[in-house]
């Protein structure tokens, strides 16, 4: 038999080896918490109110939020929305505090049949006394400058209301009593051991004292802001 006359069978090209799966971004495999889901739900609610999503799209995405098991599953749900790019942004962890000095005077906030608010960019004192009598006091620390690591707020509410709002990446602790009233502090532990600590002490009588984090608010670039504020 003449082997040279036999037809040559084409050789099938070797299949390329499958590409290895892309490594997951840090934190993508982290189990999602209720707070993570609530944060994404807040972004979707705002998008619905602004007309970026119609009710049907909003409903579908909300269902996906509460089915998600990991943080990595939550990010794509809001990736095309303005707030989505920062939904998983990690806070910068740089802190700079002044020298410990307990001798300075306390800040006093008083509301008697009236309302008092402290918010925006302001330097938080080491100690603050808040007294509400048939009045309302709002203390918003989400944009404040912490010149010291430990901040203590002594809150007293008698037929009144004292509300404290803090960033999500600090530590928040409380110790108080409600007498025919409400004393509620949502405990937080900052991921960074050097993060600011806010302690709420006090009591309410036929009133309300409440402290909790404000969704989506983070302290970032704290070191630079403190130095600029102190003139260093």
DRENBA-61274 format. One record per residue (C-alpha): chain; y, z, x; residue in three letters. Coordinates in steps of 0.05 Angstrom, whole numbers, plus 32768, in hexadecimal, padded with zeros to 4 digits. Layout:
BEGIN
+-------+------+------+------+------+
| chain |   yy |   zz |   xx | resn |
+-------+------+------+------+------+
|     A |    Y |    Z |    X |  ALA |
...
+-------+------+------+------+------+
END
This chain:
BEGIN
+-------+------+------+------+------+
| chain |   yy |   zz |   xx | resn |
+-------+------+------+------+------+
|     A | 8000 | 8000 | 8000 |  UNK |
|     A | 8044 | 7FED | 801A |  UNK |
|     A | 806D | 802D | 8017 |  UNK |
|     A | 80AD | 8008 | 8027 |  UNK |
|     A | 80A9 | 7FE4 | 7FE3 |  UNK |
|     A | 80A2 | 8023 | 7FBA |  UNK |
|     A | 80E3 | 8034 | 7F93 |  UNK |
|     A | 8108 | 806F | 7FAE |  UNK |
|     A | 8112 | 80A8 | 7F7C |  UNK |
|     A | 815A | 80C1 | 7F7C |  UNK |
|     A | 8160 | 8107 | 7F95 |  UNK |
|     A | 8183 | 8134 | 7F63 |  UNK |
|     A | 81BE | 8158 | 7F82 |  UNK |
|     A | 81B4 | 81A2 | 7F8C |  UNK |
|     A | 81D7 | 81CB | 7F57 |  UNK |
|     A | 820F | 81F4 | 7F74 |  UNK |
|     A | 8203 | 823E | 7F77 |  UNK |
|     A | 8227 | 8262 | 7F3E |  UNK |
|     A | 8269 | 8280 | 7F53 |  UNK |
|     A | 8269 | 82CB | 7F57 |  UNK |
|     A | 828D | 82EC | 7F1E |  UNK |
|     A | 82D6 | 82FB | 7F2B |  UNK |
|     A | 82DF | 8344 | 7F3E |  UNK |
|     A | 82FC | 836E | 7F06 |  UNK |
|     A | 8343 | 8385 | 7F10 |  UNK |
|     A | 834A | 83CF | 7F21 |  UNK |
|     A | 8347 | 83F6 | 7EE1 |  UNK |
|     A | 832A | 83BD | 7EB7 |  UNK |
|     A | 82E6 | 83E0 | 7EB0 |  UNK |
|     A | 8306 | 8423 | 7EA0 |  UNK |
|     A | 82F3 | 843C | 7E5B |  UNK |
|     A | 832D | 8435 | 7E2B |  UNK |
|     A | 8349 | 8475 | 7E0D |  UNK |
|     A | 8368 | 8480 | 7DC9 |  UNK |
|     A | 83AC | 8481 | 7DEB |  UNK |
|     A | 839E | 843D | 7E0B |  UNK |
|     A | 838C | 841F | 7DC7 |  UNK |
|     A | 83C8 | 843E | 7DA5 |  UNK |
|     A | 83F6 | 8422 | 7DDA |  UNK |
|     A | 83DC | 83DB | 7DCF |  UNK |
|     A | 83E0 | 83E5 | 7D83 |  UNK |
|     A | 8429 | 83F8 | 7D8B |  UNK |
|     A | 8437 | 83B7 | 7DB0 |  UNK |
|     A | 8415 | 8390 | 7D78 |  UNK |
|     A | 843C | 83B5 | 7D43 |  UNK |
|     A | 847E | 83A4 | 7D66 |  UNK |
|     A | 8468 | 835B | 7D6D |  UNK |
|     A | 845A | 8359 | 7D22 |  UNK |
|     A | 849E | 8376 | 7D12 |  UNK |
|     A | 84C0 | 8343 | 7D3F |  UNK |
|     A | 849B | 8309 | 7D1F |  UNK |
|     A | 8474 | 82F7 | 7D5D |  UNK |
|     A | 8433 | 8302 | 7D37 |  UNK |
|     A | 8423 | 82F4 | 7CEF |  UNK |
|     A | 83FD | 8328 | 7CC6 |  UNK |
|     A | 83BA | 8305 | 7CCE |  UNK |
|     A | 83C1 | 8301 | 7D1B |  UNK |
|     A | 83D7 | 8349 | 7D1D |  UNK |
|     A | 839B | 8360 | 7CF4 |  UNK |
|     A | 836B | 8339 | 7D21 |  UNK |
|     A | 8388 | 8356 | 7D60 |  UNK |
|     A | 8389 | 839D | 7D45 |  UNK |
|     A | 833F | 8396 | 7D35 |  UNK |
|     A | 8333 | 837F | 7D7D |  UNK |
|     A | 835A | 83BB | 7D98 |  UNK |
|     A | 832F | 83EE | 7D76 |  UNK |
|     A | 82EF | 83C8 | 7D89 |  UNK |
|     A | 8302 | 83C7 | 7DD3 |  UNK |
|     A | 82DA | 83F4 | 7E00 |  UNK |
|     A | 82FF | 83EB | 7E42 |  UNK |
|     A | 8347 | 83E4 | 7E5A |  UNK |
|     A | 8336 | 839D | 7E72 |  UNK |
|     A | 8326 | 8389 | 7E2A |  UNK |
|     A | 8369 | 83A1 | 7E11 |  UNK |
|     A | 8397 | 837B | 7E41 |  UNK |
|     A | 8388 | 8334 | 7E26 |  UNK |
|     A | 8399 | 8349 | 7DDF |  UNK |
|     A | 83E3 | 8350 | 7DF1 |  UNK |
|     A | 83E8 | 8322 | 7E2E |  UNK |
|     A | 8412 | 82EF | 7E08 |  UNK |
|     A | 8444 | 8322 | 7DEE |  UNK |
|     A | 8483 | 8339 | 7E13 |  UNK |
|     A | 846C | 8381 | 7E1A |  UNK |
|     A | 8426 | 836D | 7E2D |  UNK |
|     A | 8436 | 835F | 7E76 |  UNK |
|     A | 8448 | 83A8 | 7E80 |  UNK |
|     A | 8413 | 83C6 | 7E53 |  UNK |
|     A | 83E6 | 83D8 | 7E8E |  UNK |
|     A | 841A | 83DF | 7EC4 |  UNK |
|     A | 840A | 841A | 7EF0 |  UNK |
|     A | 8443 | 844B | 7EFC |  UNK |
|     A | 8460 | 844F | 7F41 |  UNK |
|     A | 844C | 8491 | 7F60 |  UNK |
|     A | 8485 | 84A6 | 7F8D |  UNK |
|     A | 84A7 | 84E8 | 7F82 |  UNK |
|     A | 84DF | 850A | 7FA6 |  UNK |
|     A | 84FA | 854E | 7F92 |  UNK |
|     A | 8532 | 857A | 7FA9 |  UNK |
|     A | 8529 | 85C0 | 7FC7 |  UNK |
|     A | 850D | 85F7 | 7F9B |  UNK |
|     A | 8546 | 8620 | 7F80 |  UNK |
|     A | 853E | 864D | 7F43 |  UNK |
|     A | 8583 | 866B | 7F48 |  UNK |
|     A | 85A8 | 8633 | 7F24 |  UNK |
|     A | 85BF | 863D | 7EDC |  UNK |
|     A | 8594 | 8624 | 7EA2 |  UNK |
|     A | 85AB | 85EB | 7E75 |  UNK |
|     A | 85B7 | 8603 | 7E2E |  UNK |
|     A | 85AE | 85D8 | 7DF1 |  UNK |
|     A | 85C2 | 85F8 | 7DAE |  UNK |
|     A | 85BF | 85DC | 7D68 |  UNK |
|     A | 85D6 | 8609 | 7D2F |  UNK |
|     A | 85DA | 85E3 | 7CED |  UNK |
|     A | 85E3 | 85A6 | 7D19 |  UNK |
|     A | 85C0 | 8575 | 7D47 |  UNK |
|     A | 85BE | 8570 | 7D93 |  UNK |
|     A | 859F | 8537 | 7DBC |  UNK |
|     A | 8594 | 852F | 7E07 |  UNK |
|     A | 8579 | 84EA | 7E1A |  UNK |
|     A | 8583 | 84AE | 7E48 |  UNK |
|     A | 858F | 84B1 | 7E93 |  UNK |
|     A | 859D | 84FA | 7EA4 |  UNK |
|     A | 8588 | 852D | 7ED9 |  UNK |
|     A | 8558 | 8561 | 7EBD |  UNK |
|     A | 8568 | 85A8 | 7ECF |  UNK |
|     A | 8533 | 85D8 | 7EE8 |  UNK |
|     A | 8539 | 8602 | 7EA8 |  UNK |
|     A | 8551 | 85EF | 7E63 |  UNK |
|     A | 855A | 861E | 7E28 |  UNK |
|     A | 8558 | 85FC | 7DE4 |  UNK |
|     A | 856B | 8624 | 7DA6 |  UNK |
|     A | 856A | 8605 | 7D60 |  UNK |
|     A | 857F | 862D | 7D22 |  UNK |
|     A | 857E | 8602 | 7CE4 |  UNK |
|     A | 858A | 85C8 | 7D14 |  UNK |
|     A | 8568 | 8593 | 7D3D |  UNK |
|     A | 8562 | 858A | 7D89 |  UNK |
|     A | 8545 | 854B | 7DA9 |  UNK |
|     A | 8536 | 854A | 7DF4 |  UNK |
|     A | 8520 | 8506 | 7E0E |  UNK |
|     A | 8508 | 8508 | 7E56 |  UNK |
|     A | 84ED | 84C0 | 7E58 |  UNK |
|     A | 8528 | 84A6 | 7E82 |  UNK |
|     A | 853C | 84E7 | 7EA2 |  UNK |
|     A | 853F | 84F7 | 7EED |  UNK |
|     A | 8513 | 8530 | 7F03 |  UNK |
|     A | 8534 | 8551 | 7F40 |  UNK |
|     A | 84FD | 8586 | 7F42 |  UNK |
|     A | 84B3 | 8583 | 7F36 |  UNK |
|     A | 84B0 | 85BC | 7F02 |  UNK |
|     A | 84DD | 85BA | 7EC5 |  UNK |
|     A | 84DB | 85F2 | 7E92 |  UNK |
|     A | 84F6 | 85EC | 7E4B |  UNK |
|     A | 84FB | 862B | 7E22 |  UNK |
|     A | 84FD | 8615 | 7DD9 |  UNK |
|     A | 850E | 8642 | 7D9D |  UNK |
|     A | 850F | 8625 | 7D57 |  UNK |
|     A | 8522 | 864E | 7D1A |  UNK |
|     A | 8523 | 8624 | 7CDB |  UNK |
|     A | 8531 | 85EB | 7D0A |  UNK |
|     A | 8511 | 85B6 | 7D36 |  UNK |
|     A | 850A | 85AC | 7D82 |  UNK |
|     A | 84EA | 856B | 7D99 |  UNK |
|     A | 84DA | 8559 | 7DE1 |  UNK |
|     A | 84C3 | 8514 | 7DF7 |  UNK |
|     A | 84A8 | 8507 | 7E3D |  UNK |
|     A | 848E | 84CA | 7E65 |  UNK |
|     A | 8443 | 84BF | 7E63 |  UNK |
|     A | 8439 | 84C7 | 7EAE |  UNK |
|     A | 8450 | 850F | 7EB8 |  UNK |
|     A | 842D | 8551 | 7EAA |  UNK |
|     A | 8440 | 8576 | 7E6A |  UNK |
|     A | 842B | 85BD | 7E59 |  UNK |
|     A | 843E | 85EF | 7E24 |  UNK |
|     A | 843A | 8638 | 7E10 |  UNK |
|     A | 8456 | 8650 | 7DCE |  UNK |
|     A | 844C | 8668 | 7D87 |  UNK |
|     A | 845C | 8650 | 7D42 |  UNK |
|     A | 846C | 8685 | 7D0D |  UNK |
|     A | 846A | 8664 | 7CCA |  UNK |
|     A | 847B | 8627 | 7CF4 |  UNK |
|     A | 8460 | 85F6 | 7D26 |  UNK |
|     A | 845B | 85F9 | 7D72 |  UNK |
|     A | 8438 | 85BB | 7D8C |  UNK |
|     A | 8435 | 85A2 | 7DD4 |  UNK |
|     A | 8409 | 8567 | 7DE7 |  UNK |
|     A | 83EC | 857A | 7E2C |  UNK |
|     A | 83EF | 8544 | 7E61 |  UNK |
|     A | 83D8 | 8542 | 7EA9 |  UNK |
|     A | 83FA | 850F | 7ED5 |  UNK |
|     A | 83CD | 84E3 | 7EFF |  UNK |
|     A | 83F6 | 84F3 | 7F3C |  UNK |
|     A | 83F3 | 853C | 7F51 |  UNK |
|     A | 843C | 8538 | 7F66 |  UNK |
|     A | 8455 | 851E | 7F23 |  UNK |
|     A | 8489 | 8548 | 7EFF |  UNK |
|     A | 8470 | 8582 | 7ED4 |  UNK |
|     A | 8493 | 8596 | 7E94 |  UNK |
|     A | 8482 | 85D9 | 7E74 |  UNK |
|     A | 8497 | 85E9 | 7E2D |  UNK |
|     A | 849C | 8633 | 7E1B |  UNK |
|     A | 84B4 | 8652 | 7DDB |  UNK |
|     A | 84A8 | 865D | 7D91 |  UNK |
|     A | 84BB | 8645 | 7D4D |  UNK |
|     A | 84C8 | 866D | 7D0E |  UNK |
|     A | 84C6 | 8642 | 7CCF |  UNK |
|     A | 84D6 | 8609 | 7CFE |  UNK |
|     A | 84B8 | 85D7 | 7D2E |  UNK |
|     A | 84B1 | 85D0 | 7D79 |  UNK |
|     A | 848E | 8591 | 7D90 |  UNK |
|     A | 8484 | 856F | 7DD3 |  UNK |
|     A | 845D | 8530 | 7DE0 |  UNK |
|     A | 845E | 84EF | 7E09 |  UNK |
|     A | 8484 | 84B2 | 7DF2 |  UNK |
|     A | 8457 | 8475 | 7DEF |  UNK |
|     A | 8463 | 8442 | 7E26 |  UNK |
|     A | 8496 | 846B | 7E4D |  UNK |
|     A | 8489 | 8476 | 7E97 |  UNK |
|     A | 84AF | 8492 | 7ED1 |  UNK |
|     A | 84B3 | 845D | 7F07 |  UNK |
|     A | 84D7 | 8458 | 7F4A |  UNK |
|     A | 84E8 | 84A2 | 7F43 |  UNK |
|     A | 84F5 | 84AD | 7F8C |  UNK |
|     A | 852B | 8478 | 7F91 |  UNK |
|     A | 854E | 848F | 7F51 |  UNK |
|     A | 854F | 84D8 | 7F68 |  UNK |
|     A | 856C | 84C7 | 7FAC |  UNK |
|     A | 85A1 | 8499 | 7F8E |  UNK |
|     A | 85B3 | 84CE | 7F5A |  UNK |
|     A | 85BA | 8504 | 7F90 |  UNK |
|     A | 85E2 | 84D6 | 7FBD |  UNK |
|     A | 85AE | 84D2 | 7FF6 |  UNK |
+-------+------+------+------+------+
END
